Every structure is written in C-alpha cells, then in structure tokens.
Amino acid sequence: MLTRRHLLAGAAAGSAALLLPGTASAATTGPDTATEQGWLDWIAAHRHDVSVLIDDGAGRRAARDADVDRVMASSIKVVHLSAYATAVAEGRLDPNEMIRVGDWDAHHPFVGDGRAHFQALNSLAIPCDDYGIAKDPEQRVPLKRLVESMIFFSDNAATDYLRTRLGDPALRFAAARGGWFRPDTRSLGGEILMLIMPEYAPPPGSPAAVRRAMGDAVARRFVADPAFRAEALRRWPEMPMTPETQWPWIKGHGQGSATDLFALHHSLATDRYRPGGALAREILARPLSDRVPAGASEVLFKGGSLPFSLTFGLSVRWPGGRSGTAALLLTGVNEQAMRNAAVLIYYVVEALADPAKFTALRRALGRPTV
C-alpha cells in the first residue's frame, strides 16, 4: 500500500510538482475542500474550469466539456505505461533488464518534480544526494522498477527514459490502441529546463509543436553535455518559484481532453487492451489498493498535477466484467484545494460504486456538455 504522500506525488502534489519544499502561494478562501460536499461545491462553482467524463458501467454517465483540451500533467504517463506494457508483451523489452542508474539520473534536471525522483531512489535503497542524483551512477536496477517509479512516485526522469527507449511512434501507437489519438508526449525534463533557462524556450504563444521540439532539444543536451547539466544546477534557484509566476509557463504545457484520458483508461479496465493490458492493470492497481469499494475487485489509478491544475484517470473493476471509469481535468485549483485532492479522488472512486454519490456529482457538474 502506498502512503498518502505517494498518492499525491502521482496525483495531486499541487505546485509541489514544481516548487521546492516550503514554497507556496498564499492560501485562498473558497469551499471547504477538506470535505466531499466542499469539493462538490467547488465543482459547481467552477464548471468552466472542469472537464469530466464518467461512466459507472451500470447505466449512469455524466460529462462536462469532455472534449476541451486542458493541461494533462502526469496523467499522460498512462500512455508511457501502456507502451511499455505492450513492448513487454511483444518481447521488445525485458522488465528484468538491469538499467544503469546514471542513465536514469541523466533525465532528471535536479528540481521540478516535487522530489519524486529523490523518493524513487530512496524507495530502492539507492544512496543519493539532496537533488536525487545517485552517489554511485554505476548501480543497476531492473527496468520494471523505473516504470513503477513513474506510476507510484510520478517520476518524470523514468518517463523521459522510457520515451527515449521506445520512441514517440510507439507511444502514439500504444495510446491509439486505447482510443487516444496523438497524445502530447513531449519531454517533461525539457519543460523544466526551459523554465530554468528561458533563453532555450520559444516566445510565449508559440505553437505547441515548436515548444515541444525546443524542449526535446534542450533535454537531449542535458543528457549528453555535463557542462550543460552543471549550468542547469547553477541556474535553478533563478527559476520562477510560485504558482502565479509559473502559470504563464504551465498554460503551454502538454494538453489533452477528458475524452482522451477516459478512452485509454476504459480500454485498459475493460480488458480490451491487448497485448499488455494485464501488466498495465497490475501496476495501476497498486496506488489505491486500500480504497477498493465493497464488492469490487480493484481500482486502477494515475493522476497528475501542476500549479493550478489537477488531473486524474481511474477505473473501478468488479468480478463479472463490470468496469466504471472516470477522467477529470481541473484548472484553477488553488493551494488549499490541491492539498485536499485525495478527498476528491476517493469520492470519485466511491461515486463509481454508489449511485447516490454519482448523482450528487452529476448534479454538481450541471447540464451535460461535451
């Protein structure tokens, strides 16, 4: 079972996804999101900031702006997981392949992940410095541990390592098999590096393809050039340090829709995703293994966050074939609400099993929109 901190690392660390410990914006007032009703009130008051698609597998369905693209954050990592699981099932990757830790570290630009990489290495008993860089880069770990770190801790370095190994065509193909076409699988490390060193970023408002290409280029340089890595380490204290100052950058981050996220999660949950679906489900089932509703068999989950942005996709599966799935993308989430994200996540899990809670959520969403 994962701790609440581990859950939040992958779902709702708020601006901790970028900020260092101890940095935060001032708390703001609003509905009491420490309670379920508070989150329903928040949704009802922020319907223009919410994209949702939810189906409980028993005839109830609700949608709100499901086709509107919003910042996806780490929820995109279900794409990388699906591509990995497919490659393993087809014999193109060996989960027990021993990976040099230094090659994993090379995708971690020291900050910008809420210390996810640091926690991942510590969970594997790999001694590292305060930035999450292994003291002995020659240590080896099985490839499957990187993938688990990507899901359990939301480690960006593992995500970029997998993308480099598999390639964007494999990621796009894996997503398309689950109904998500053309996902934005840009380098997550590259995004952080452009925030640290804005001279390597395109002008604000540039097309997404331009920003993606420039982020990929700076990420490749970080991996290959020790002097450039040293420069990034020197420069990171100059990066914007509050959600408000980071927001202009966040708005250009990779996006997708609730429809996209729902499609892939639902394909995995309903056992239609083959080959590789079983392995992906095995990994997705672990973060919320202690929150399985009575009578259900498992909950599959992956979430993400960036300042003001909270996202997640999840499914509840029952014996006999029933599967309920939900995808939520929220914008405008303040620090207070972000700290209470687990309350919303657990509520959505229960709403897939409890018709009364589903109805209350549908009421908060208002008239169905797509």
KEKE-3310 file (N, C-alpha, C; in steps of 0.2 Angstrom, whole numbers, plus 5000, padded with zeros to 4 digits):
npx = (5004:5002:5008:4999:5006:5014:5003:4999:5010:5009:4997:4992:5001:5000:5007:5019:5023:5032:5038:5050:5051:5042:5040:5026:5011:5000:4987:4970:4952:4937:4926:4925:4936:4941:4931:4919:4907:4912:4920:4911:4904:4914:4916:4904:4904:4914:4912:4916:4929:4931:4933:4926:4923:4913:4908:4899:4898:4886:4875:4874:4880:4890:4895:4906:4911:4920:4928:4936:4952:4964:4978:4987:4996:5004:4996:4997:5006:5000:5000:5013:5015:5007:5013:5025:5020:5015:5026:5033:5025:5026:5038:5049:5054:5063:5057:5066:5078:5093:5096:5107:5109:5114:5111:5097:5096:5101:5091:5085:5083:5087:5077:5060:5050:5044:5052:5050:5059:5070:5063:5060:5072:5076:5067:5071:5082:5094:5108:5108:5111:5105:5098:5093:5101:5110:5123:5132:5133:5134:5127:5114:5097:5082:5073:5059:5057:5060:5048:5038:5041:5038:5024:5020:5027:5027:5038:5047:5059:5060:5049:5054:5065:5059:5052:5063:5068:5058:5052:5043:5034:5030:5024:5013:5006:5003:4994:4984:4979:4971:4961:4966:4971:4985:4993:5001:5017:5028:5045:5047:5057:5063:5053:5055:5068:5067:5060:5069:5080:5076:5080:5082:5069:5054:5046:5033:5016:5020:5018:5012:5020:5032:5037:5037:5047:5058:5059:5062:5075:5083:5082:5089:5102:5104:5106:5117:5128:5139:5143:5133:5123:5129:5127:5113:5111:5117:5109:5095:5090:5086:5074:5056:5046:5034:5016:5009:5019:5023:5012:5010:5019:5015:5003:5006:5010:5009:4994:4977:4962:4947:4940:4950:4958:4949:4946:4958:4960:4948:4948:4959:4953:4942:4948:4950:4961:4974:4990:4997:4988:4985:4997:4999:4987:4990:5000:4994:4984:4990:4992:4980:4976:4971:4958:4948:4931:4917:4914:4920:4934:4946:4955:4960:4972:4979:4986:4989:4998:5000:5005:4989:4983:4974:4973:4966:4964:4954:4948:4936:4934:4924:4921:4915:4915:4910:4915:4919:4923:4932:4937:4945:4949:4955:4956:4962:4964:4967:4980:4975:4964:4972:4979:4970:4966:4966:4954:4944:4948:4946:4932:4927:4931:4922:4910:4908:4904:4893:4877:4870:4880:4886:4875:4875:4887:4885:4875:4882:4890:4881:4871:4873:4888:4898)
npy = (4994:5011:5027:5042:5052:5047:5044:5057:5062:5057:5061:5073:5084:5097:5113:5108:5100:5107:5116:5119:5111:5120:5131:5141:5148:5160:5155:5153:5158:5149:5135:5122:5111:5101:5092:5081:5087:5100:5099:5095:5107:5116:5111:5114:5128:5131:5127:5130:5128:5114:5098:5083:5066:5053:5036:5024:5011:5004:5010:5023:5039:5054:5070:5084:5097:5088:5086:5097:5103:5102:5106:5092:5086:5074:5064:5060:5050:5037:5034:5031:5020:5011:5009:5003:4991:4985:4983:4974:4963:4960:4956:4965:4973:4969:4967:4964:4968:4975:4992:5005:5016:5029:5032:5033:5044:5054:5060:5068:5084:5090:5097:5102:5091:5089:5082:5069:5060:5059:5052:5040:5034:5033:5024:5013:5010:5017:5026:5044:5061:5077:5082:5071:5063:5049:5043:5033:5031:5019:5009:4996:4994:4985:4987:4987:4993:5006:5009:5007:5017:5028:5028:5026:5036:5046:5049:5059:5058:5044:5043:5051:5043:5031:5036:5039:5026:5019:5028:5041:5036:5023:5026:5034:5024:5015:5022:5025:5013:5012:5021:5034:5047:5054:5059:5071:5069:5076:5080:5079:5083:5092:5102:5108:5112:5122:5131:5134:5139:5151:5156:5146:5143:5144:5159:5166:5160:5153:5140:5124:5113:5119:5123:5110:5104:5112:5110:5096:5096:5103:5095:5083:5089:5091:5078:5073:5082:5086:5099:5107:5102:5105:5119:5120:5116:5126:5137:5134:5140:5152:5151:5154:5154:5153:5147:5157:5164:5154:5151:5156:5149:5136:5135:5133:5119:5101:5096:5088:5079:5076:5066:5059:5054:5046:5037:5028:5024:5017:5007:4999:4995:4987:4976:4976:4980:4974:4967:4967:4974:4967:4968:4982:4985:4978:4986:4999:4996:4996:5009:5013:5002:5001:5007:5000:4998:4990:4974:4976:4972:4979:4995:5005:5018:5033:5049:5067:5083:5100:5117:5125:5115:5100:5083:5067:5050:5036:5019:5008:4991:4976:4959:4948:4957:4970:4987:5003:5020:5035:5051:5066:5083:5097:5115:5130:5127:5130:5132:5127:5119:5110:5103:5095:5086:5072:5069:5072:5063:5050:5052:5051:5038:5031:5036:5029:5017:5020:5024:5036:5045:5046:5053:5065:5070:5072:5081:5092:5095:5100:5104:5092:5093:5093)
npz = (5000:4996:5003:5008:5004:4994:4985:4982:4976:4964:4960:4965:4970:4969:4967:4972:4963:4955:4964:4977:4993:5005:4998:4993:4987:4994:5004:4999:5000:5000:4995:5007:5004:5011:5014:5006:5002:5001:4989:4979:4980:4975:4962:4957:4957:4949:4935:4923:4923:4923:4916:4913:4911:4915:4918:4926:4922:4925:4919:4922:4917:4915:4909:4906:4897:4890:4879:4878:4878:4890:4902:4905:4913:4924:4922:4909:4909:4909:4896:4892:4901:4895:4883:4887:4893:4882:4874:4882:4882:4869:4868:4866:4876:4891:4907:4917:4913:4918:4922:4921:4934:4933:4920:4921:4930:4922:4915:4924:4929:4942:4949:4950:4951:4962:4971:4967:4960:4969:4980:4973:4971:4984:4989:4983:4990:4985:4988:4987:4983:4989:4978:4972:4964:4961:4971:4967:4951:4944:4949:4947:4942:4940:4925:4927:4939:4937:4929:4938:4947:4939:4940:4953:4961:4952:4944:4934:4927:4924:4916:4904:4901:4897:4886:4878:4876:4869:4859:4851:4841:4845:4857:4853:4845:4855:4863:4854:4852:4863:4860:4861:4852:4845:4857:4868:4870:4875:4881:4898:4906:4898:4898:4911:4911:4901:4909:4919:4912:4902:4890:4881:4878:4867:4861:4871:4867:4856:4844:4849:4844:4841:4854:4859:4852:4855:4868:4868:4862:4871:4882:4877:4876:4889:4894:4887:4889:4901:4905:4902:4911:4923:4922:4922:4935:4942:4939:4943:4955:4951:4944:4941:4956:4962:4961:4954:4946:4939:4931:4918:4910:4913:4906:4893:4893:4890:4883:4884:4882:4893:4887:4879:4889:4897:4887:4885:4898:4900:4891:4895:4908:4904:4899:4885:4880:4872:4866:4883:4892:4904:4912:4913:4920:4932:4937:4938:4948:4960:4968:4974:4981:4994:4994:4988:4983:4992:4987:4974:4963:4961:4960:4947:4944:4940:4942:4941:4943:4941:4945:4949:4942:4942:4938:4934:4930:4932:4936:4942:4945:4944:4949:4936:4926:4925:4923:4929:4924:4926:4921:4925:4923:4930:4931:4938:4952:4968:4981:4993:4990:4982:4991:4997:4988:4988:4994:4984:4975:4981:4983:4970:4966:4975:4970:4958:4962:4970:4968:4973:4976:4964:4958:4965:4961:4947:4948:4953:4942:4933:4918:4906:4895:4881)
capx = (5000:5006:5006:4995:5011:5015:4997:4999:5016:5007:4990:4989:5005:4999:5013:5024:5026:5037:5041:5054:5048:5042:5037:5019:5007:4995:4980:4964:4946:4933:4923:4930:4938:4943:4925:4916:4902:4916:4923:4905:4903:4919:4915:4898:4906:4920:4911:4920:4936:4931:4932:4924:4919:4912:4903:4900:4897:4879:4870:4875:4885:4890:4900:4906:4917:4924:4932:4940:4959:4967:4984:4986:5001:5007:4991:4999:5010:4997:5002:5020:5014:5004:5018:5030:5017:5014:5033:5035:5020:5028:5045:5053:5058:5063:5056:5071:5084:5097:5097:5112:5106:5116:5107:5091:5098:5103:5084:5082:5086:5088:5071:5054:5046:5041:5056:5048:5065:5073:5059:5060:5079:5076:5062:5075:5088:5100:5110:5108:5112:5098:5094:5090:5106:5114:5130:5135:5129:5135:5122:5109:5091:5078:5069:5052:5057:5059:5041:5034:5043:5034:5017:5019:5030:5026:5045:5047:5065:5058:5045:5058:5069:5055:5051:5069:5069:5053:5051:5036:5029:5027:5019:5007:5003:5000:4989:4979:4975:4966:4957:4968:4975:4990:4994:5007:5022:5034:5050:5045:5063:5064:5049:5058:5074:5065:5058:5075:5084:5071:5083:5081:5062:5052:5042:5026:5012:5022:5014:5014:5025:5038:5039:5039:5054:5064:5060:5066:5082:5087:5083:5094:5108:5106:5108:5123:5133:5140:5144:5126:5120:5131:5124:5106:5111:5118:5103:5089:5087:5083:5068:5050:5045:5027:5011:5007:5024:5024:5006:5011:5023:5010:4997:5009:5012:5006:4987:4973:4955:4945:4938:4956:4961:4944:4946:4963:4959:4942:4951:4963:4949:4938:4951:4950:4968:4979:4993:5000:4984:4986:5003:4997:4982:4994:5004:4989:4980:4993:4992:4974:4974:4967:4952:4943:4924:4915:4911:4924:4940:4952:4954:4966:4973:4985:4985:4995:4996:5005:5001:4983:4980:4974:4970:4967:4960:4954:4943:4934:4933:4921:4920:4909:4916:4908:4920:4917:4929:4931:4943:4944:4954:4953:4960:4961:4964:4972:4984:4971:4961:4976:4981:4964:4965:4964:4946:4940:4950:4942:4925:4926:4931:4915:4904:4908:4901:4887:4873:4869:4886:4886:4870:4877:4892:4882:4871:4887:4893:4876:4869:4879:4891:4904)
capy = (5000:5017:5032:5047:5056:5043:5045:5064:5063:5055:5064:5080:5087:5104:5116:5105:5097:5111:5120:5116:5111:5126:5137:5140:5154:5162:5151:5157:5156:5146:5129:5118:5105:5095:5088:5079:5092:5105:5098:5096:5115:5119:5109:5118:5135:5131:5122:5132:5125:5107:5094:5077:5061:5047:5031:5019:5004:5001:5014:5030:5043:5061:5073:5091:5099:5082:5087:5103:5102:5106:5104:5085:5085:5067:5059:5057:5044:5031:5032:5028:5014:5006:5007:4999:4985:4982:4981:4968:4958:4958:4954:4970:4975:4964:4971:4962:4971:4979:4998:5009:5022:5035:5033:5036:5051:5059:5063:5072:5091:5091:5100:5102:5085:5088:5077:5062:5056:5058:5047:5034:5031:5031:5018:5007:5010:5019:5032:5049:5067:5080:5083:5065:5060:5043:5044:5028:5030:5013:5004:4994:4992:4982:4991:4987:4997:5013:5010:5008:5024:5033:5027:5026:5042:5051:5051:5062:5055:5037:5044:5053:5037:5026:5039:5039:5020:5017:5032:5043:5032:5018:5029:5036:5018:5012:5026:5024:5006:5013:5026:5041:5048:5059:5062:5076:5065:5079:5078:5083:5086:5098:5108:5111:5115:5129:5136:5136:5143:5153:5158:5140:5142:5148:5165:5165:5159:5149:5134:5118:5109:5122:5122:5103:5102:5115:5106:5090:5098:5105:5088:5079:5092:5090:5071:5072:5088:5088:5106:5110:5100:5110:5126:5120:5116:5133:5142:5133:5145:5158:5149:5156:5149:5152:5145:5163:5166:5148:5149:5158:5143:5130:5136:5130:5113:5097:5095:5083:5080:5070:5060:5055:5050:5041:5031:5024:5020:5012:5001:4995:4992:4983:4970:4976:4982:4968:4964:4972:4977:4964:4971:4989:4985:4976:4992:5004:4994:4996:5015:5014:4996:5001:5010:4997:4998:4984:4970:4977:4969:4983:5002:5007:5025:5038:5056:5072:5090:5106:5123:5127:5110:5094:5079:5060:5045:5030:5014:5003:4984:4971:4952:4948:4961:4977:4992:5010:5024:5042:5056:5073:5088:5103:5120:5135:5124:5134:5128:5124:5113:5105:5099:5091:5082:5065:5069:5071:5056:5045:5052:5049:5031:5029:5038:5024:5011:5022:5028:5042:5049:5048:5058:5071:5073:5074:5087:5097:5096:5104:5101:5088:5096:5089)
capz = (5000:4996:5008:5005:5001:4987:4981:4980:4971:4957:4958:4967:4974:4968:4964:4974:4957:4953:4969:4982:4999:5009:4994:4991:4987:5000:5004:4997:5003:4995:4998:5011:5000:5015:5014:5000:5000:4998:4983:4975:4979:4971:4955:4955:4957:4944:4930:4917:4924:4924:4911:4916:4908:4920:4917:4931:4920:4926:4915:4923:4913:4915:4905:4906:4892:4890:4873:4879:4880:4896:4904:4906:4919:4924:4919:4902:4910:4907:4889:4893:4904:4890:4878:4890:4894:4875:4872:4886:4880:4862:4868:4864:4882:4896:4913:4922:4911:4923:4920:4925:4937:4930:4914:4923:4933:4916:4913:4930:4930:4949:4953:4946:4951:4969:4974:4965:4958:4975:4983:4970:4973:4991:4989:4980:4994:4982:4991:4983:4986:4990:4972:4969:4960:4964:4973:4963:4945:4941:4951:4942:4944:4935:4921:4929:4945:4934:4927:4944:4950:4935:4942:4961:4963:4946:4942:4927:4924:4922:4910:4899:4900:4893:4880:4874:4874:4865:4854:4851:4837:4849:4862:4849:4843:4861:4865:4849:4853:4868:4859:4862:4846:4845:4864:4868:4874:4875:4886:4904:4908:4894:4900:4917:4909:4898:4914:4922:4907:4897:4884:4877:4876:4862:4864:4873:4862:4850:4843:4853:4841:4842:4861:4860:4848:4858:4874:4867:4860:4877:4886:4874:4878:4896:4894:4883:4890:4908:4907:4902:4917:4928:4921:4925:4943:4945:4937:4945:4960:4947:4941:4945:4962:4965:4956:4950:4941:4934:4927:4910:4908:4914:4901:4887:4894:4886:4885:4881:4884:4897:4882:4878:4895:4898:4882:4887:4905:4900:4887:4900:4913:4901:4896:4878:4878:4871:4872:4888:4896:4911:4915:4914:4926:4938:4940:4940:4953:4967:4972:4978:4983:5000:4993:4983:4986:4994:4981:4968:4964:4961:4957:4943:4945:4938:4942:4940:4945:4940:4948:4947:4938:4945:4933:4935:4927:4937:4935:4947:4941:4948:4946:4932:4920:4925:4924:4929:4923:4926:4919:4927:4922:4933:4931:4943:4958:4972:4985:4998:4987:4980:4997:4998:4982:4989:4996:4978:4971:4984:4981:4963:4967:4978:4965:4953:4965:4974:4964:4976:4976:4957:4956:4968:4956:4941:4949:4953:4935:4929:4912:4902:4889:4878)
cpx = (5004:5003:5002:5000:5013:5009:4998:5005:5014:5000:4989:4994:5005:5005:5019:5027:5031:5041:5045:5050:5048:5040:5030:5016:5002:4989:4974:4958:4942:4929:4928:4931:4941:4937:4923:4912:4906:4918:4917:4903:4908:4918:4909:4899:4911:4918:4914:4927:4937:4929:4931:4921:4919:4907:4904:4899:4891:4874:4870:4881:4885:4896:4900:4912:4922:4929:4936:4947:4961:4974:4983:4991:5003:5002:4993:5003:5007:4998:5009:5020:5012:5009:5023:5026:5016:5021:5035:5031:5023:5035:5050:5057:5057:5062:5062:5078:5087:5099:5102:5108:5108:5113:5100:5091:5098:5097:5081:5086:5086:5082:5065:5049:5043:5045:5054:5054:5069:5069:5059:5067:5079:5072:5066:5082:5095:5102:5111:5109:5105:5095:5092:5095:5110:5121:5135:5131:5130:5131:5117:5103:5087:5074:5062:5052:5057:5051:5037:5035:5039:5027:5016:5022:5029:5033:5045:5054:5064:5054:5049:5063:5065:5054:5057:5070:5064:5051:5044:5031:5026:5022:5013:5003:4999:4994:4983:4975:4970:4961:4959:4973:4979:4991:5001:5012:5028:5039:5048:5051:5064:5060:5052:5064:5072:5063:5064:5079:5079:5074:5083:5074:5060:5048:5036:5021:5014:5018:5017:5020:5032:5041:5041:5046:5059:5065:5064:5073:5086:5087:5088:5101:5110:5108:5115:5129:5134:5140:5137:5122:5122:5128:5117:5106:5113:5113:5097:5086:5084:5076:5062:5048:5038:5022:5010:5012:5025:5018:5007:5015:5018:5005:5000:5011:5007:4998:4984:4966:4953:4943:4944:4958:4956:4945:4952:4962:4953:4944:4955:4958:4945:4941:4951:4957:4973:4984:4995:4995:4984:4992:5002:4992:4986:4997:4999:4985:4983:4992:4986:4971:4970:4961:4947:4936:4922:4912:4915:4930:4946:4950:4961:4966:4980:4983:4991:4993:5002:5001:4995:4979:4980:4970:4971:4962:4960:4948:4942:4932:4929:4921:4914:4910:4914:4914:4917:4923:4927:4938:4941:4950:4952:4958:4958:4960:4969:4975:4980:4968:4966:4979:4976:4962:4963:4957:4942:4942:4946:4934:4923:4926:4924:4909:4903:4904:4894:4883:4871:4874:4887:4881:4872:4883:4889:4878:4876:4890:4888:4874:4874:4881:4897:4909)
cpy = (5006:5022:5037:5052:5053:5045:5052:5065:5061:5058:5071:5083:5095:5107:5113:5101:5100:5114:5116:5116:5118:5132:5136:5147:5155:5158:5156:5154:5153:5140:5125:5111:5099:5090:5086:5084:5098:5105:5098:5104:5118:5117:5114:5125:5136:5127:5124:5130:5118:5103:5087:5072:5055:5043:5025:5012:5000:5006:5021:5033:5050:5064:5081:5093:5094:5082:5093:5101:5106:5103:5097:5083:5077:5062:5056:5051:5037:5029:5028:5021:5009:5004:5002:4992:4981:4979:4975:4962:4955:4956:4959:4973:4969:4968:4969:4965:4976:4986:5002:5015:5029:5037:5036:5043:5056:5063:5067:5079:5094:5094:5099:5096:5084:5082:5070:5057:5054:5052:5040:5031:5029:5024:5012:5006:5012:5026:5038:5056:5071:5082:5077:5062:5055:5045:5039:5027:5023:5007:5002:4992:4989:4987:4992:4992:5005:5014:5011:5014:5029:5033:5029:5033:5048:5053:5053:5059:5048:5038:5046:5047:5032:5029:5038:5031:5017:5021:5035:5039:5026:5020:5031:5030:5015:5016:5025:5018:5007:5018:5034:5042:5055:5063:5066:5073:5069:5078:5082:5086:5093:5104:5111:5115:5122:5134:5138:5141:5145:5155:5152:5138:5146:5154:5163:5165:5156:5143:5128:5114:5112:5122:5115:5101:5106:5112:5099:5091:5099:5099:5084:5082:5091:5082:5070:5077:5089:5095:5109:5108:5104:5117:5126:5120:5122:5138:5140:5137:5151:5157:5152:5151:5149:5150:5151:5165:5160:5147:5151:5152:5137:5130:5133:5123:5108:5096:5089:5084:5074:5064:5056:5051:5045:5035:5026:5020:5015:5006:4997:4992:4987:4977:4970:4978:4976:4969:4969:4974:4974:4967:4978:4989:4983:4982:4998:5002:4995:5003:5016:5007:4995:5005:5007:4996:4991:4980:4971:4973:4973:4990:5003:5015:5028:5045:5061:5079:5094:5112:5125:5121:5103:5089:5071:5056:5039:5025:5010:4996:4980:4964:4952:4952:4968:4982:4999:5014:5031:5046:5063:5077:5095:5109:5125:5132:5127:5129:5124:5118:5108:5100:5094:5086:5075:5064:5068:5065:5050:5045:5050:5041:5028:5030:5032:5018:5013:5026:5035:5047:5051:5053:5064:5074:5075:5080:5093:5099:5100:5100:5098:5093:5092:5094)
cpz = (5000:5001:5005:5002:4994:4982:4978:4975:4964:4955:4960:4972:4973:4965:4967:4968:4954:4958:4973:4988:5003:5005:4992:4991:4993:4999:5002:5000:4998:4998:5002:5008:5004:5016:5007:4997:4997:4991:4978:4974:4975:4964:4953:4953:4951:4937:4924:4917:4924:4917:4913:4911:4913:4918:4922:4929:4921:4924:4917:4920:4914:4912:4906:4902:4891:4884:4873:4881:4886:4898:4907:4912:4918:4923:4912:4903:4909:4900:4889:4896:4899:4885:4880:4890:4887:4873:4876:4883:4873:4862:4866:4870:4887:4903:4918:4919:4916:4920:4924:4928:4935:4923:4915:4926:4927:4914:4919:4931:4937:4952:4948:4946:4958:4973:4972:4964:4965:4979:4980:4971:4980:4992:4987:4984:4990:4985:4985:4986:4987:4984:4969:4964:4963:4965:4969:4956:4942:4944:4946:4945:4939:4931:4924:4935:4942:4932:4933:4947:4946:4937:4949:4963:4958:4944:4935:4923:4921:4916:4904:4897:4895:4886:4875:4871:4868:4859:4853:4846:4841:4854:4859:4847:4849:4863:4860:4850:4858:4866:4860:4857:4847:4852:4863:4873:4874:4881:4892:4907:4904:4896:4906:4915:4905:4903:4918:4918:4901:4890:4879:4875:4871:4865:4866:4867:4856:4850:4847:4850:4841:4849:4862:4858:4852:4865:4874:4866:4867:4882:4883:4876:4885:4897:4892:4886:4897:4910:4907:4908:4923:4928:4924:4932:4946:4944:4940:4951:4957:4944:4945:4950:4965:4959:4951:4944:4937:4929:4920:4907:4908:4908:4894:4887:4890:4888:4881:4884:4889:4893:4880:4884:4897:4893:4884:4893:4904:4896:4891:4905:4910:4898:4888:4876:4878:4865:4877:4893:4903:4915:4917:4920:4932:4941:4942:4946:4960:4971:4976:4980:4990:5000:4988:4987:4987:4988:4975:4969:4964:4958:4953:4943:4943:4938:4940:4942:4942:4944:4945:4943:4941:4940:4936:4931:4931:4934:4941:4943:4946:4945:4942:4926:4920:4927:4924:4928:4923:4924:4921:4926:4925:4933:4936:4951:4963:4977:4990:4996:4985:4986:4999:4993:4983:4991:4989:4975:4974:4983:4975:4963:4969:4974:4960:4956:4969:4970:4967:4976:4968:4955:4959:4963:4950:4942:4950:4946:4931:4923:4908:4896:4887:4876)
residu = (MET:LEU:THR:ARG:ARG:HIS:LEU:LEU:ALA:GLY:ALA:ALA:ALA:GLY:SER:ALA:ALA:LEU:LEU:LEU:PRO:GLY:THR:ALA:SER:ALA:ALA:THR:THR:GLY:PRO:ASP:THR:ALA:THR:GLU:GLN:GLY:TRP:LEU:ASP:TRP:ILE:ALA:ALA:HIS:ARG:HIS:ASP:VAL:SER:VAL:LEU:ILE:ASP:ASP:GLY:ALA:GLY:ARG:ARG:ALA:ALA:ARG:ASP:ALA:ASP:VAL:ASP:ARG:VAL:MET:ALA:SER:SER:ILE:LYS:VAL:VAL:HIS:LEU:SER:ALA:TYR:ALA:THR:ALA:VAL:ALA:GLU:GLY:ARG:LEU:ASP:PRO:ASN:GLU:MET:ILE:ARG:VAL:GLY:ASP:TRP:ASP:ALA:HIS:HIS:PRO:PHE:VAL:GLY:ASP:GLY:ARG:ALA:HIS:PHE:GLN:ALA:LEU:ASN:SER:LEU:ALA:ILE:PRO:CYS:ASP:ASP:TYR:GLY:ILE:ALA:LYS:ASP:PRO:GLU:GLN:ARG:VAL:PRO:LEU:LYS:ARG:LEU:VAL:GLU:SER:MET:ILE:PHE:PHE:SER:ASP:ASN:ALA:ALA:THR:ASP:TYR:LEU:ARG:THR:ARG:LEU:GLY:ASP:PRO:ALA:LEU:ARG:PHE:ALA:ALA:ALA:ARG:GLY:GLY:TRP:PHE:ARG:PRO:ASP:THR:ARG:SER:LEU:GLY:GLY:GLU:ILE:LEU:MET:LEU:ILE:MET:PRO:GLU:TYR:ALA:PRO:PRO:PRO:GLY:SER:PRO:ALA:ALA:VAL:ARG:ARG:ALA:MET:GLY:ASP:ALA:VAL:ALA:ARG:ARG:PHE:VAL:ALA:ASP:PRO:ALA:PHE:ARG:ALA:GLU:ALA:LEU:ARG:ARG:TRP:PRO:GLU:MET:PRO:MET:THR:PRO:GLU:THR:GLN:TRP:PRO:TRP:ILE:LYS:GLY:HIS:GLY:GLN:GLY:SER:ALA:THR:ASP:LEU:PHE:ALA:LEU:HIS:HIS:SER:LEU:ALA:THR:ASP:ARG:TYR:ARG:PRO:GLY:GLY:ALA:LEU:ALA:ARG:GLU:ILE:LEU:ALA:ARG:PRO:LEU:SER:ASP:ARG:VAL:PRO:ALA:GLY:ALA:SER:GLU:VAL:LEU:PHE:LYS:GLY:GLY:SER:LEU:PRO:PHE:SER:LEU:THR:PHE:GLY:LEU:SER:VAL:ARG:TRP:PRO:GLY:GLY:ARG:SER:GLY:THR:ALA:ALA:LEU:LEU:LEU:THR:GLY:VAL:ASN:GLU:GLN:ALA:MET:ARG:ASN:ALA:ALA:VAL:LEU:ILE:TYR:TYR:VAL:VAL:GLU:ALA:LEU:ALA:ASP:PRO:ALA:LYS:PHE:THR:ALA:LEU:ARG:ARG:ALA:LEU:GLY:ARG:PRO:THR:VAL)
# end
